[in-house]
């Protein structure tokens, strides 16, 4: 039992250390901060939009290229330093700053 608890203590900080973030500016004027969890089947992105309260968490979705995060109403698809944000059926291209 002690071994399991020690392992959980060690793994906790590592999981959060794998999260990375980037700030995006989109063609429609939207500014967003994206914090990505580690990659994998349980990967997520947490988006915070400038001028809006709160954040939105999107689960990772299947993608043939790049990282795709979607919940059915919002999609954030990244590849390199670019991203495509789709909200309410409207898509805008974004780049990191």
TITIKOL-818784 format. One record per atom (N, C-alpha, C): residue number from 0; residue in one letter; chain; atom name; x, y, z. Coordinates in nm, 3 decimals, always signed. Each point is the difference from the previous one (the first is absolute). Layout:
  pos  code  unit  site     east    north       up
  NUM     A     A    CA        X        Y        Z
...
END
This chain:
  pos  code  unit  site     east    north       up
    0     X     A     N   +0.082   -0.119   +0.000
    0     X     A    CA   -0.082   +0.119   +0.000
    0     X     A     C   +0.088   +0.126   +0.000
    1     X     A     N   +0.104   +0.000   +0.082
    1     X     A    CA   +0.089   +0.116   +0.005
    1     X     A     C   +0.065   +0.027   -0.136
    2     X     A     N   +0.032   -0.109   -0.068
    2     X     A    CA   +0.061   +0.013   -0.133
    2     X     A     C   -0.097   +0.065   -0.098
    3     X     A     N   -0.125   -0.037   +0.004
    3     X     A    CA   -0.101   +0.059   -0.088
    3     X     A     C   -0.017   +0.148   +0.030
    4     X     A     N   -0.009   +0.037   +0.127
    4     X     A    CA   -0.014   +0.140   +0.038
    4     X     A     C   +0.121   +0.082   -0.044
    5     X     A     N   +0.120   -0.056   +0.017
    5     X     A    CA   +0.121   +0.071   -0.043
    5     X     A     C   -0.001   +0.020   -0.150
    6     X     A     N   -0.046   -0.099   -0.075
    6     X     A    CA   -0.007   +0.011   -0.146
    6     X     A     C   -0.099   +0.109   -0.040
    7     X     A     N   -0.117   +0.005   +0.066
    7     X     A    CA   -0.100   +0.103   -0.032
    7     X     A     C   +0.052   +0.139   +0.027
    8     X     A     N   +0.076   +0.016   +0.108
    8     X     A    CA   +0.058   +0.131   +0.031
    8     X     A     C   +0.098   +0.041   -0.108
    9     X     A     N   +0.079   -0.094   -0.050
    9     X     A    CA   +0.096   +0.032   -0.106
    9     X     A     C   -0.066   +0.027   -0.134
   10     X     A     N   -0.105   -0.074   -0.032
   10     X     A    CA   -0.066   +0.014   -0.130
   10     X     A     C   -0.080   +0.129   -0.007
   11     X     A     N   -0.061   +0.043   +0.108
   11     X     A    CA   -0.083   +0.121   +0.000
   11     X     A     C   +0.070   +0.121   -0.060
   12     X     A     N   +0.117   +0.039   +0.053
   12     X     A    CA   +0.069   +0.116   -0.055
   12     X     A     C   +0.046   -0.018   -0.143
   13     X     A     N   +0.036   -0.123   -0.038
   13     X     A    CA   +0.045   -0.024   -0.136
   13     X     A     C   -0.114   +0.024   -0.098
   14     X     A     N   -0.121   -0.045   +0.031
   14     X     A    CA   -0.114   +0.020   -0.089
   14     X     A     C   -0.026   +0.146   -0.026
   15     X     A     N   +0.006   +0.082   +0.103
   15     X     A    CA   -0.024   +0.143   -0.020
   15     X     A     C   +0.118   +0.066   -0.069
   16     X     A     N   +0.120   -0.056   +0.017
   16     X     A    CA   +0.118   +0.056   -0.065
   16     X     A     C   -0.005   -0.020   -0.150
   17     X     A     N   -0.076   -0.099   -0.047
   17     X     A    CA   -0.010   -0.027   -0.142
   17     X     A     C   -0.092   +0.098   -0.071
   18     X     A     N   -0.081   +0.074   +0.074
   18     X     A    CA   -0.091   +0.096   -0.061
   18     X     A     C   +0.081   +0.115   -0.059
   19     X     A     N   -0.036   +0.041   -0.121
   19     X     A    CA   +0.066   +0.113   -0.064
   19     X     A     C   -0.107   +0.098   -0.047
   20     X     A     N   +0.040   +0.122   -0.019
   20     X     A    CA   -0.097   +0.101   -0.042
   20     X     A     C   +0.051   +0.087   -0.112
   21     X     A     N   -0.093   +0.066   -0.066
   21     X     A    CA   +0.031   +0.093   -0.108
   21     X     A     C   -0.110   +0.104   -0.009
   22     X     A     N   +0.034   +0.117   -0.047
   22     X     A    CA   -0.097   +0.106   -0.022
   22     X     A     C   -0.022   +0.015   -0.150
   23     X     A     N   -0.125   +0.006   -0.041
   23     X     A    CA   -0.036   +0.008   -0.142
   23     X     A     C   -0.073   +0.129   -0.030
   24     X     A     N   +0.028   +0.056   -0.117
   24     X     A    CA   -0.073   +0.114   -0.053
   24     X     A     C   -0.063   -0.047   -0.131
   25     X     A     N   -0.131   +0.021   -0.011
   25     X     A    CA   -0.074   -0.050   -0.116
   25     X     A     C   -0.034   +0.111   -0.098
   26     X     A     N   -0.026   -0.039   -0.124
   26     X     A    CA   -0.030   +0.096   -0.107
   26     X     A     C   -0.124   +0.084   +0.030
   27     X     A     N   -0.094   -0.053   +0.076
   27     X     A    CA   -0.122   +0.075   +0.032
   27     X     A     C   +0.016   +0.089   +0.124
   28     X     A     N   +0.123   +0.008   +0.055
   28     X     A    CA   +0.026   +0.084   +0.117
   28     X     A     C   -0.004   -0.074   +0.132
   29     X     A     N   -0.042   -0.124   -0.001
   29     X     A    CA   -0.003   -0.080   +0.122
   29     X     A     C   +0.141   -0.024   +0.052
   30     X     A     N   +0.016   +0.015   +0.131
   30     X     A    CA   +0.126   -0.034   +0.065
   30     X     A     C   -0.032   -0.109   +0.102
   31     X     A     N   +0.081   -0.105   +0.001
   31     X     A    CA   -0.026   -0.112   +0.089
   31     X     A     C   +0.130   -0.055   +0.057
   32     X     A     N   -0.009   -0.044   +0.123
   32     X     A    CA   +0.111   -0.070   +0.066
   32     X     A     C   -0.040   -0.147   +0.005
   33     X     A     N   +0.087   -0.089   -0.050
   33     X     A    CA   -0.026   -0.143   -0.002
   33     X     A     C   +0.103   -0.069   +0.090
   34     X     A     N   -0.049   -0.083   +0.091
   34     X     A    CA   +0.087   -0.080   +0.084
   34     X     A     C   -0.031   -0.146   -0.032
   35     X     A     N   +0.101   -0.069   -0.050
   35     X     A    CA   -0.015   -0.138   -0.045
   35     X     A     C   +0.050   -0.096   +0.106
   36     X     A     N   -0.077   -0.105   +0.025
   36     X     A    CA   +0.047   -0.107   +0.088
   36     X     A     C   +0.097   -0.086   -0.080
   37     X     A     N   +0.058   -0.099   +0.062
   37     X     A    CA   +0.086   -0.092   -0.072
   37     X     A     C   -0.078   -0.072   -0.108
   38     X     A     N   +0.065   -0.044   -0.108
   38     X     A    CA   -0.070   -0.068   -0.108
   38     X     A     C   -0.049   -0.137   +0.044
   39     X     A     N   -0.096   -0.050   -0.072
   39     X     A    CA   -0.053   -0.133   +0.028
   39     X     A     C   -0.150   -0.002   -0.008
   40     X     A     N   -0.060   -0.115   +0.026
   40     X     A    CA   -0.144   -0.014   -0.014
   40     X     A     C   -0.079   +0.089   +0.095
   41     X     A     N   +0.062   +0.042   +0.111
   41     X     A    CA   -0.070   +0.087   +0.095
   41     X     A     C   +0.049   +0.145   -0.012
   42     X     A     N   +0.062   +0.036   -0.112
   42     X     A    CA   +0.053   +0.134   -0.019
   42     X     A     C   -0.112   +0.103   -0.006
   43     X     A     N   +0.031   +0.121   +0.046
   43     X     A    CA   -0.097   +0.109   -0.003
   43     X     A     C   +0.070   +0.131   -0.031
   44     X     A     N   -0.080   +0.099   -0.039
   44     X     A    CA   +0.047   +0.137   -0.008
   44     X     A     C   -0.098   +0.084   +0.081
   45     X     A     N   +0.054   +0.093   +0.073
   45     X     A    CA   -0.082   +0.094   +0.077
   45     X     A     C   +0.018   +0.137   -0.065
   46     X     A     N   -0.109   +0.053   -0.057
   46     X     A    CA   +0.005   +0.129   -0.071
   46     X     A     C   -0.059   +0.110   +0.086
   47     X     A     N   +0.074   +0.110   +0.008
   47     X     A    CA   -0.048   +0.120   +0.067
   47     X     A     C   +0.001   +0.112   -0.104
   48     X     A     N   -0.115   +0.061   -0.023
   48     X     A    CA   -0.012   +0.105   -0.101
   48     X     A     C   +0.010   +0.137   +0.066
   49     X     A     N   +0.079   +0.089   -0.061
   49     X     A    CA   +0.018   +0.135   +0.052
   49     X     A     C   -0.136   +0.070   +0.009
   50     X     A     N   -0.024   +0.063   +0.113
   50     X     A    CA   -0.124   +0.074   +0.019
   50     X     A     C   -0.118   -0.086   +0.041
   51     X     A     N   +0.019   -0.129   +0.016
   51     X     A    CA   -0.107   -0.092   +0.040
   51     X     A     C   +0.036   -0.063   +0.134
   52     X     A     N   -0.099   -0.016   +0.085
   52     X     A    CA   +0.022   -0.065   +0.129
   52     X     A     C   +0.002   -0.151   -0.017
   53     X     A     N   +0.084   -0.066   +0.078
   53     X     A    CA   +0.004   -0.145   -0.001
   53     X     A     C   +0.080   -0.058   -0.114
   54     X     A     N   +0.008   -0.130   +0.001
   54     X     A    CA   +0.076   -0.074   -0.102
   54     X     A     C   -0.085   -0.116   -0.049
   55     X     A     N   +0.036   -0.050   -0.117
   55     X     A    CA   -0.068   -0.114   -0.060
   55     X     A     C   +0.101   -0.113   -0.015
   56     X     A     N   -0.036   -0.119   +0.045
   56     X     A    CA   +0.087   -0.116   -0.016
   56     X     A     C   -0.056   -0.088   -0.111
   57     X     A     N   +0.086   -0.033   -0.095
   57     X     A    CA   -0.040   -0.086   -0.112
   57     X     A     C   +0.081   -0.129   +0.003
   58     X     A     N   -0.065   -0.114   -0.022
   58     X     A    CA   +0.075   -0.126   -0.007
   58     X     A     C   +0.069   -0.015   -0.135
   59     X     A     N   +0.109   -0.074   +0.000
   59     X     A    CA   +0.070   -0.029   -0.125
   59     X     A     C   -0.090   -0.088   -0.086
   60     X     A     N   +0.000   +0.027   -0.130
   60     X     A    CA   -0.083   -0.074   -0.096
   60     X     A     C   +0.091   -0.062   -0.106
   61     X     A     N   -0.049   -0.103   -0.069
   61     X     A    CA   +0.082   -0.062   -0.106
   61     X     A     C   +0.041   +0.103   -0.106
   62     X     A     N   +0.122   -0.014   -0.049
   62     X     A    CA   +0.054   +0.091   -0.101
   62     X     A     C   +0.103   -0.074   -0.083
   63     X     A     N   -0.006   +0.020   -0.131
   63     X     A    CA   +0.100   -0.059   -0.088
   63     X     A     C   +0.128   +0.083   +0.000
   64     X     A     N   -0.011   +0.128   +0.038
   64     X     A    CA   +0.115   +0.089   -0.003
   64     X     A     C   -0.019   +0.109   +0.104
   65     X     A     N   +0.098   +0.025   +0.083
   65     X     A    CA   -0.010   +0.103   +0.102
   65     X     A     C   -0.075   -0.050   +0.123
   66     X     A     N   -0.030   +0.092   +0.089
   66     X     A    CA   -0.076   -0.031   +0.121
   66     X     A     C   -0.138   +0.061   -0.010
   67     X     A     N   -0.101   -0.081   +0.017
   67     X     A    CA   -0.138   +0.046   -0.013
   67     X     A     C   -0.072   -0.019   +0.132
   68     X     A     N   -0.071   +0.104   +0.042
   68     X     A    CA   -0.075   -0.002   +0.125
   68     X     A     C   -0.141   +0.047   -0.033
   69     X     A     N   -0.102   -0.074   +0.045
   69     X     A    CA   -0.136   +0.036   -0.039
   69     X     A     C   -0.101   -0.056   +0.100
   70     X     A     N   -0.113   +0.072   +0.013
   70     X     A    CA   -0.108   -0.050   +0.085
   70     X     A     C   -0.135   +0.000   -0.073
   71     X     A     N   +0.000   +0.020   -0.129
   71     X     A    CA   -0.125   +0.001   -0.077
   71     X     A     C   -0.050   +0.140   -0.031
   72     X     A     N   +0.033   +0.098   +0.084
   72     X     A    CA   -0.039   +0.138   -0.026
   72     X     A     C   +0.120   +0.091   -0.024
   73     X     A     N   +0.115   -0.045   +0.047
   73     X     A    CA   +0.123   +0.078   -0.010
   73     X     A     C   +0.111   -0.094   -0.044
   74     X     A     N   +0.083   +0.048   -0.094
   74     X     A    CA   +0.113   -0.080   -0.048
   74     X     A     C   +0.125   +0.088   -0.006
   75     X     A     N   +0.111   -0.054   +0.048
   75     X     A    CA   +0.128   +0.068   -0.005
   75     X     A     C   +0.099   -0.100   -0.057
   76     X     A     N   +0.053   +0.029   -0.119
   76     X     A    CA   +0.085   -0.093   -0.073
   76     X     A     C   +0.134   +0.067   -0.021
   77     X     A     N   +0.107   -0.057   +0.056
   77     X     A    CA   +0.132   +0.061   -0.010
   77     X     A     C   +0.094   -0.081   -0.087
   78     X     A     N   +0.093   +0.070   -0.062
   78     X     A    CA   +0.109   -0.063   -0.074
   78     X     A     C   +0.115   +0.099   -0.001
   79     X     A     N   +0.108   -0.036   +0.067
   79     X     A    CA   +0.114   +0.091   +0.010
   79     X     A     C   -0.040   +0.126   +0.075
   80     X     A     N   +0.026   +0.115   -0.060
   80     X     A    CA   -0.031   +0.128   +0.064
   80     X     A     C   -0.133   +0.058   -0.046
   81     X     A     N   -0.078   -0.079   -0.071
   81     X     A    CA   -0.130   +0.048   -0.047
   81     X     A     C   -0.112   -0.083   +0.062
   82     X     A     N   -0.119   +0.057   -0.002
   82     X     A    CA   -0.118   -0.070   +0.052
   82     X     A     C   -0.121   +0.047   -0.078
   83     X     A     N   -0.103   -0.079   +0.006
   83     X     A    CA   -0.129   +0.035   -0.060
   83     X     A     C   -0.104   -0.014   +0.110
   84     X     A     N   -0.071   +0.109   +0.025
   84     X     A    CA   -0.103   +0.004   +0.104
   84     X     A     C   -0.136   +0.006   -0.067
   85     X     A     N   -0.090   -0.091   +0.037
   85     X     A    CA   -0.135   +0.000   -0.054
   85     X     A     C   -0.098   +0.011   +0.116
   86     X     A     N   -0.081   +0.106   -0.002
   86     X     A    CA   -0.105   +0.023   +0.100
   86     X     A     C   -0.127   +0.034   -0.073
   87     X     A     N   -0.109   -0.064   +0.039
   87     X     A    CA   -0.132   +0.026   -0.060
   87     X     A     C   +0.005   -0.009   -0.153
   88     X     A     N   +0.080   -0.093   -0.052
   88     X     A    CA   +0.010   -0.022   -0.143
   88     X     A     C   +0.087   +0.100   -0.075
   89     X     A     N   +0.060   +0.094   +0.072
   89     X     A    CA   +0.086   +0.101   -0.063
   89     X     A     C   +0.146   -0.033   +0.033
   90     X     A     N   +0.083   -0.006   -0.104
   90     X     A    CA   +0.140   -0.039   +0.015
   90     X     A     C   +0.091   +0.120   -0.022
   91     X     A     N   +0.104   +0.009   +0.083
   91     X     A    CA   +0.101   +0.104   -0.016
   91     X     A     C   +0.138   -0.064   +0.018
   92     X     A     N   +0.099   +0.050   -0.072
   92     X     A    CA   +0.137   -0.050   +0.011
   92     X     A     C   +0.073   +0.080   +0.107
   93     X     A     N   +0.086   -0.068   +0.075
   93     X     A    CA   +0.072   +0.062   +0.111
   93     X     A     C   +0.148   -0.035   -0.008
   94     X     A     N   +0.083   +0.085   +0.060
   94     X     A    CA   +0.144   -0.027   +0.010
   94     X     A     C   +0.046   +0.035   +0.140
   95     X     A     N   +0.109   -0.064   +0.042
   95     X     A    CA   +0.056   +0.032   +0.130
   95     X     A     C   +0.071   +0.134   -0.007
   96     X     A     N   +0.009   +0.064   +0.112
   96     X     A    CA   +0.069   +0.129   +0.007
   96     X     A     C   +0.139   -0.018   +0.052
END
